[in-house]
């Protein structure tokens, strides 16, 4: 089946999922960008397309960005993937935060994106190109996820056509906003994608063509100057889904070594594997009864690696009276729950004092929002620019909570899994991206309990 036929088949499925489009608006036709459909995301698409009822590949998909990505088009795309690839074991999440341009999102991504370790990230965000690239670089450095970067759709104001660099420089003089729009979509994003091996969904070109072909005003697909209405969500889904296709004819050089199953053969109660990467999973085989095993990596317990802990996004949500975009640490973490309580708030609500407490660490110091804060234990570090007031009144006693969670297991319990689904147990995640030696010691002979160790090696070091 040709790429064009694949794209059109995807469109038919989208139409079925969303019901008939508005009576006066037809479905999105195949996009002109046929050569780039599926480029940069073929590991994830191969896992989906080659899944069978007997072997359902696990695939984690993350939608990430800000308010545009929060809209219902992302659910239409997710539903389309589930319908087209019914045998894949899909886990799909949307962690977008409205109003968080790349300058803010780059902070929260530390808690949202990399610890979740997706296979595919569908990404759109406005903001500065340098922090946009920082997010992409971190994804490619700290996970094996592929990234489909989206160009911007068109807002209420149709952007001018820029044919060359001289016209771009002239546009900069006339309209800085439109010049930046041009630079992001036609200079920075393509450069970032090429540099980091990502796919690009050219949303803009088919969006503009759709408006022109159907004689629509730019606002016909919008509910305000930029956000999508229901028809706009259908058009967006119809475009993005076309890029999510399986193309086995594309080169595999960019992804075949990202994740490898290293054969594992136990010697009685001991299994030893050497492999390169920053994450390792056990692929569980045949089990008559549960089997426990202890884990060491390079002669240490996984819990002894300080990189194998993650701090969750804080609660309450980003647009609560007060949010902390990023929490760091200067000393090794332990698994525990944390709280930060405001002890006083300035009359103008522009600064506040607070105390932090961990469920294991205990009371861990007090700070002032206007100053860098490092807790007594070093397990909480907050920069002044990581605070985000949501606009509502901030009251004394307001509490913010988060957790430190393990990305490791010092001891694993292997059990029979669900028929057809991959049965995976993570040993450690977040390790230095290098060669490691994994040793499992079981309570009895392993026999066929483990078929392989899955090694994840991010493409960028």
Secondary structure per residue as TSV (DSSP state, phi and psi in degrees):
chain	resnum	aa	ss	phi	psi
A	1	X	-	360.0	133.7
A	2	X	-	-73.5	164.6
A	3	X	H	-59.8	-40.8
A	4	X	H	-62.1	-42.1
A	5	X	H	-66.1	-38.2
A	6	X	H	-60.6	-44.7
A	7	X	H	-62.6	-42.7
A	8	X	H	-67.9	-36.4
A	9	X	H	-61.7	-39.3
A	10	X	H	-61.7	-40.3
A	11	X	H	-63.0	-41.1
A	12	X	H	-62.7	-39.2
A	13	X	H	-65.8	-42.6
A	14	X	H	-57.4	-45.3
A	15	X	H	-60.2	-39.4
A	16	X	H	-67.3	-35.4
A	17	X	H	-70.8	-38.4
A	18	X	H	-96.7	0.1
A	19	X	-	79.4	-176.6
A	20	X	S	-63.3	137.2
A	21	X	-	-69.7	170.5
A	22	X	-	-51.3	144.5
A	23	X	T	-54.1	-32.7
A	24	X	T	-100.0	6.3
A	25	X	-	-124.5	119.0
A	26	X	-	-79.3	166.7
A	27	X	-	-62.8	162.2
A	28	X	-	-71.7	128.7
A	29	X	-	-75.5	169.8
A	30	X	-	-54.8	135.7
A	31	X	-	-73.6	158.3
A	32	X	S	-77.0	-18.0
A	33	X	-	-81.9	50.2
A	34	X	G	-62.7	-37.0
A	35	X	G	-63.8	-27.0
A	36	X	G	-97.8	1.4
A	37	X	T	-64.9	126.3
A	38	X	T	80.1	-4.6
A	39	X	T	-68.1	135.1
A	40	X	T	85.1	-3.0
A	41	X	-	-134.3	25.7
A	42	X	H	-77.1	-19.8
A	43	X	H	-64.2	-49.7
A	44	X	H	-63.3	-43.1
A	45	X	H	-69.5	-32.9
A	46	X	H	-66.2	-42.6
A	47	X	H	-59.2	-42.4
A	48	X	H	-66.0	-49.1
A	49	X	H	-71.6	-27.9
A	50	X	T	-95.2	3.9
A	51	X	-	-67.9	143.6
A	52	X	-	-130.6	166.1
A	53	X	S	-58.0	-29.0
A	54	X	S	-83.9	-22.6
A	55	X	S	-142.5	93.7
A	56	X	B	-93.0	104.5
A	57	X	-	-66.5	136.5
A	58	X	E	-79.5	126.8
A	59	X	E	-136.1	121.7
A	60	X	E	-103.0	125.5
A	61	X	E	-119.5	129.1
A	62	X	E	-119.4	123.3
A	63	X	E	-89.7	127.9
A	64	X	E	-140.8	143.1
A	65	X	E	156.6	-138.6
A	66	X	S	-127.0	-142.2
A	67	X	H	-64.3	-33.3
A	68	X	H	-61.7	-42.4
A	69	X	H	-71.1	-24.7
A	70	X	H	-68.0	-19.2
A	71	X	S	-73.7	167.9
A	72	X	T	-69.4	-10.1
A	73	X	H	-59.7	-32.5
A	74	X	H	-65.7	-35.3
A	75	X	H	-68.9	-36.3
A	76	X	H	-62.5	-41.1
A	77	X	H	-65.3	-43.5
A	78	X	H	-60.8	-43.9
A	79	X	H	-64.0	-37.1
A	80	X	H	-63.4	-43.4
A	81	X	H	-61.1	-43.3
A	82	X	H	-63.9	-35.2
A	83	X	H	-76.6	-39.7
A	84	X	H	-73.8	-30.0
A	85	X	T	-125.0	67.1
A	86	X	T	-66.3	-20.0
A	87	X	T	-88.2	-13.7
A	88	X	S	-73.6	143.5
A	89	X	E	-90.4	84.7
A	90	X	E	-89.0	131.2
A	91	X	E	-119.1	111.6
A	92	X	E	-119.3	129.9
A	93	X	E	-131.2	150.2
A	94	X	E	-123.7	112.9
A	95	X	-	-115.1	22.4
A	96	X	-	-63.6	152.3
A	97	X	-	-128.7	113.4
A	98	X	T	-57.5	137.9
A	99	X	T	83.0	-1.7
A	100	X	-	-101.3	92.5
A	101	X	-	-66.9	175.6
A	102	X	H	-58.0	-30.8
A	103	X	H	-63.4	-31.3
A	104	X	H	-91.3	-42.9
A	105	X	H	-62.6	-30.8
A	106	X	H	-59.8	-28.3
A	107	X	H	-76.6	-48.3
A	108	X	H	-70.2	-26.9
A	109	X	H	-57.6	-25.9
A	110	X	H	-58.2	-32.7
A	111	X	H	-98.4	-28.5
A	112	X	H	-88.1	-47.7
A	113	X	T	-95.4	-59.9
A	114	X	T	-67.3	-42.2
A	115	X	T	-63.4	-29.7
A	116	X	T	-71.1	-23.0
A	117	X	-	51.0	66.1
A	118	X	-	-75.3	166.9
A	119	X	S	-90.6	-29.5
A	120	X	E	-142.9	132.7
A	121	X	E	-116.7	123.5
A	122	X	E	-101.1	113.8
A	123	X	E	-126.6	130.6
A	124	X	E	-148.4	128.4
A	125	X	-	-154.2	147.6
A	126	X	-	-89.1	174.6
A	127	X	S	118.8	-164.2
A	128	X	-	-71.3	142.1
A	129	X	H	-68.5	-30.9
A	130	X	H	-70.4	-40.9
A	131	X	H	-76.4	-29.3
A	132	X	H	-57.5	-50.6
A	133	X	H	-65.2	-33.3
A	134	X	H	-61.5	-40.1
A	135	X	H	-63.1	-47.3
A	136	X	H	-61.5	-45.4
A	137	X	H	-61.1	-41.5
A	138	X	H	-64.8	-39.9
A	139	X	H	-60.4	-44.4
A	140	X	H	-77.3	-20.1
A	141	X	H	-89.5	-33.5
A	142	X	H	-109.3	-8.0
A	143	X	-	-140.1	171.9
A	144	X	-	-99.6	16.6
A	145	X	-	-67.1	140.4
A	146	X	E	-87.8	157.0
A	147	X	E	-129.5	129.0
A	148	X	E	-104.1	105.3
A	149	X	E	-86.6	134.6
A	150	X	E	-102.2	132.7
A	151	X	-	-71.8	162.6
A	152	X	-	-73.3	145.3
A	153	X	-	-75.0	-170.9
A	154	X	-	-105.5	132.5
A	155	X	-	-84.8	-158.3
A	156	X	S	-64.4	-28.1
A	157	X	S	-102.9	118.0
A	158	X	-	-70.0	125.6
A	159	X	-	-72.1	148.9
A	160	X	-	-71.7	156.7
A	161	X	-	-82.3	124.9
A	162	X	-	-111.9	120.4
A	163	X	-	-97.9	-22.7
A	164	X	S	-156.0	177.3
A	165	X	H	-67.7	-33.8
A	166	X	H	-62.8	-40.6
A	167	X	H	-67.6	-33.9
A	168	X	H	-65.2	-42.4
A	169	X	H	-66.4	-34.8
A	170	X	H	-69.2	-38.2
A	171	X	H	-63.7	-35.6
A	172	X	H	-59.2	-37.6
A	173	X	H	-70.2	-35.2
A	174	X	H	-87.5	-38.5
A	175	X	-	-152.2	96.2
A	176	X	H	-60.5	-38.1
A	177	X	H	-62.8	-48.4
A	178	X	H	-68.4	-33.3
A	179	X	H	-62.4	-45.0
A	180	X	H	-64.1	-39.5
A	181	X	H	-57.4	-44.5
A	182	X	H	-64.2	-46.4
A	183	X	H	-62.4	-43.0
A	184	X	I	-64.9	-46.7
A	185	X	I	-79.6	-28.6
A	186	X	I	-116.6	-7.5
A	187	X	I	-122.5	-63.7
A	188	X	I	-67.0	-51.3
A	189	X	H	-61.8	-47.4
A	190	X	H	-60.0	-37.6
A	191	X	H	-65.9	-43.3
A	192	X	H	-62.9	-44.4
A	193	X	H	-61.4	-44.1
A	194	X	H	-64.9	-42.6
A	195	X	H	-64.3	-37.6
A	196	X	H	-109.3	8.8
A	197	X	T	68.7	40.8
A	198	X	-	-105.0	158.7
A	199	X	E	-84.5	157.0
A	200	X	E	-128.3	124.6
A	201	X	E	-94.9	109.6
A	202	X	-	-78.9	80.9
A	203	X	H	-67.0	-36.2
A	204	X	H	-62.8	-48.9
A	205	X	H	-59.9	-51.9
A	206	X	H	-68.2	-26.2
A	207	X	H	-64.8	-48.7
A	208	X	H	-64.0	-41.2
A	209	X	H	-64.9	-39.3
A	210	X	H	-61.7	-43.0
A	211	X	H	-60.2	-45.9
A	212	X	H	-67.3	-45.9
A	213	X	H	-62.1	-32.1
A	214	X	T	-102.9	11.1
A	215	X	T	52.2	50.4
A	216	X	-	-106.8	143.0
A	217	X	-	-70.4	154.1
A	218	X	G	-57.8	-28.6
A	219	X	G	-79.9	-6.7
A	220	X	G	-62.8	-25.9
A	221	X	G	-107.0	11.0
A	222	X	B	-122.3	153.7
A	223	X	S	-104.3	-9.8
A	224	X	S	-150.7	-150.9
A	225	X	S	-72.5	-17.0
A	226	X	S	-142.8	-32.3
A	227	X	S	-78.7	151.8
A	228	X	B	-84.3	142.0
A	229	X	-	-88.7	-173.1
A	230	X	H	-59.2	-42.5
A	231	X	H	-67.6	-37.0
A	232	X	H	-63.2	-37.9
A	233	X	H	-64.8	-37.7
A	234	X	H	-66.8	-39.7
A	235	X	H	-66.5	-44.1
A	236	X	H	-59.9	-46.4
A	237	X	H	-62.2	-39.2
A	238	X	H	-64.9	-28.8
A	239	X	H	-82.0	-52.5
A	240	X	H	-62.4	-40.3
A	241	X	H	-60.8	-27.9
A	242	X	H	-66.1	-26.1
A	243	X	H	-81.3	-14.8
A	244	X	S	-93.7	68.8
A	245	X	-	-126.7	154.4
A	246	X	-	-89.2	124.2
A	247	X	-	-132.4	85.7
A	248	X	T	-64.7	-15.1
A	249	X	T	-78.2	-12.3
A	250	X	S	-72.7	151.7
A	251	X	-	-59.6	144.9
A	252	X	-	-99.9	1.7
A	253	X	T	-57.6	-32.7
A	254	X	T	-78.8	-10.8
A	255	X	T	-141.2	-12.2
A	256	X	T	-65.0	-25.7
A	257	X	T	-101.5	5.8
A	258	X	T	-63.0	-44.8
A	259	X	E	-132.2	125.0
A	260	X	E	-129.5	140.6
A	261	X	E	-93.9	111.3
A	262	X	E	-90.4	117.9
A	263	X	E	-53.8	139.2
A	264	X	-	-126.7	122.5
A	265	X	-	-124.7	119.0
A	266	X	-	-77.4	150.6
A	267	X	B	-109.5	86.9
A	268	X	T	69.3	-117.0
A	269	X	T	-91.3	1.5
A	270	X	E	-121.3	137.3
A	271	X	E	-128.2	128.3
A	272	X	E	-126.7	129.5
A	273	X	E	-137.2	136.8
A	274	X	E	-109.2	129.0
A	275	X	E	-156.3	161.4
A	276	X	E	-106.7	137.7
A	277	X	E	156.1	-177.1
A	278	X	E	-115.9	1.5
A	279	X	E	-147.3	143.7
A	280	X	E	-138.0	131.3
A	281	X	E	-117.6	149.7
A	282	X	E	-87.8	131.0
A	283	X	E	-96.1	108.0
A	284	X	E	-77.5	135.3
A	285	X	-	-100.1	-125.8
A	286	X	-	-93.9	130.8
A	287	X	-	-134.8	127.1
A	288	X	S	-83.6	-31.8
A	289	X	S	-151.0	158.7
A	290	X	-	-55.9	151.0
A	291	X	E	-137.8	126.5
A	292	X	E	-97.6	149.0
A	293	X	E	-151.0	144.7
A	294	X	E	-89.7	156.0
A	295	X	E	-124.1	134.4
A	296	X	E	-131.9	147.6
A	297	X	E	-129.5	120.3
A	298	X	T	54.4	36.3
A	299	X	T	80.4	4.9
A	300	X	B	-122.0	155.9
A	301	X	-	-65.8	143.1
A	302	X	G	-54.8	-32.6
A	303	X	G	-65.5	-15.2
A	304	X	G	-83.7	-6.0
A	305	X	-	-89.5	113.2
A	306	X	G	-64.0	-20.0
A	307	X	G	-76.2	-11.9
A	308	X	G	-93.7	32.4
A	309	X	E	-127.2	149.6
A	310	X	E	-131.3	145.7
A	311	X	E	-100.3	127.1
A	312	X	-	-75.8	163.1
A	313	X	-	-61.8	141.7
A	314	X	-	-73.0	161.5
A	315	X	B	-125.3	143.3
A	316	X	S	-76.0	-176.1
A	317	X	-	-64.7	172.4
A	318	X	T	-60.3	-32.6
A	319	X	T	-102.6	28.5
A	320	X	S	-76.0	175.8
A	321	X	S	-52.7	-33.4
A	322	X	E	-150.5	134.0
A	323	X	E	-133.8	146.7
A	324	X	E	-110.4	116.4
A	325	X	S	-69.2	-36.6
A	326	X	-	-148.2	135.4
A	327	X	-	-119.5	128.3
A	328	X	B	-111.9	-174.0
A	329	X	-	-152.0	153.9
A	330	X	S	-111.8	-11.5
A	331	X	S	-127.7	159.9
A	332	X	-	-55.4	144.2
A	333	X	-	-90.4	163.5
A	334	X	-	-128.7	158.2
A	335	X	S	-69.7	119.6
A	336	X	E	-169.4	169.6
A	337	X	E	-100.5	144.0
A	338	X	E	-124.8	152.1
A	339	X	E	-139.0	147.7
A	340	X	E	-126.2	125.2
A	341	X	E	-120.5	129.6
A	342	X	E	-71.9	128.9
A	343	X	E	-101.1	-20.7
A	344	X	E	-162.5	148.2
A	345	X	E	-127.3	132.2
A	346	X	-	-62.0	155.2
A	347	X	T	-58.2	-33.8
A	348	X	T	-88.8	3.6
A	349	X	S	58.8	21.9
A	350	X	S	-97.6	-7.0
A	351	X	-	-150.9	162.2
A	352	X	E	-159.1	158.1
A	353	X	E	-110.7	156.3
A	354	X	E	-153.6	165.1
A	355	X	E	-131.0	144.7
A	356	X	E	-117.1	150.6
A	357	X	E	-148.7	134.6
A	358	X	E	-110.1	148.5
A	359	X	T	-66.7	-23.3
A	360	X	T	-104.6	-45.2
A	361	X	T	-69.7	-34.2
A	362	X	E	84.3	-164.1
A	363	X	E	-57.4	131.2
A	364	X	E	-133.9	27.9
A	365	X	E	112.0	167.5
A	366	X	E	-125.6	153.4
A	367	X	E	-147.2	176.1
A	368	X	E	-125.6	130.9
A	369	X	T	-61.9	-22.1
A	370	X	T	-82.2	-5.3
A	371	X	S	-123.7	150.4
A	372	X	-	-58.7	139.4
A	373	X	E	-122.1	129.5
A	374	X	E	-127.6	122.9
A	375	X	-	-68.3	166.6
A	376	X	T	-55.8	-40.9
A	377	X	T	-80.8	-16.1
A	378	X	S	81.9	6.0
A	379	X	S	-88.8	-3.5
A	380	X	-	-136.0	121.5
A	381	X	E	-130.5	125.4
A	382	X	E	-129.5	122.4
A	383	X	-	-83.0	148.9
A	384	X	G	-56.9	-32.5
A	385	X	G	-85.0	7.5
A	386	X	G	-91.1	-9.8
A	387	X	E	-77.0	140.6
A	388	X	E	-136.2	98.1
A	389	X	E	-70.7	131.6
A	390	X	-	-84.6	-3.0
A	391	X	S	108.9	-25.0
A	392	X	S	-82.4	166.2
A	393	X	-	-62.6	132.9
A	394	X	-	-97.8	121.2
A	395	X	-	-104.1	148.6
A	396	X	T	-58.5	137.9
A	397	X	T	92.7	-7.1
A	398	X	-	-57.7	136.4
A	399	X	E	-119.8	138.0
A	400	X	E	-120.1	137.0
A	401	X	E	-128.0	156.2
A	402	X	E	-158.4	174.0
A	403	X	E	-129.2	153.8
A	404	X	E	-105.6	121.1
A	405	X	E	-116.4	151.0
A	406	X	E	-82.7	138.7
A	407	X	S	-109.8	38.5
A	408	X	B	-155.3	169.7
A	409	X	-	-144.3	119.4
A	410	X	S	-76.3	-26.2
A	411	X	E	-138.7	134.8
A	412	X	E	-115.7	150.7
A	413	X	E	-118.5	109.0
A	414	X	E	-88.8	129.1
A	415	X	-	-134.0	158.2
A	416	X	-	-62.7	138.8
A	417	X	-	-99.0	-176.4
A	418	X	-	-74.5	136.3
A	419	X	T	-55.2	130.5
A	420	X	T	92.0	-32.2
A	421	X	B	-85.6	148.6
A	422	X	-	-66.1	137.7
A	423	X	-	-109.1	99.7
A	424	X	E	-117.5	141.8
A	425	X	E	-129.4	121.3
A	426	X	E	-78.4	128.1
A	427	X	E	-88.2	-45.2
A	428	X	E	-164.3	145.8
A	429	X	E	-140.1	138.1
A	430	X	E	100.6	5.7
A	431	X	E	-65.1	160.8
A	432	X	E	-55.2	138.4
A	433	X	E	-79.8	80.7
A	434	X	E	-154.4	-175.4
A	435	X	E	-76.0	136.1
A	436	X	E	-133.7	156.6
A	437	X	E	-112.9	119.8
A	438	X	E	-104.5	129.2
A	439	X	E	-125.1	125.2
A	440	X	E	-112.6	132.4
A	441	X	E	-121.8	115.4
A	442	X	E	-97.7	166.9
A	443	X	S	-76.4	-18.3
A	444	X	S	-152.3	-179.5
A	445	X	-	-56.0	138.2
A	446	X	-	-68.6	-37.0
A	447	X	T	54.9	-124.1
A	448	X	T	-102.8	22.9
A	449	X	S	-66.4	-29.5
A	450	X	E	-127.2	126.2
A	451	X	E	-91.2	-33.7
A	452	X	E	-164.6	167.6
A	453	X	E	-108.5	123.5
A	454	X	E	-88.1	120.2
A	455	X	E	-107.8	128.2
A	456	X	E	-108.2	118.3
A	457	X	-	-121.0	99.5
A	458	X	-	-53.2	146.7
A	459	X	S	-73.8	-18.3
A	460	X	-	-119.6	134.0
A	461	X	-	-108.8	360.0
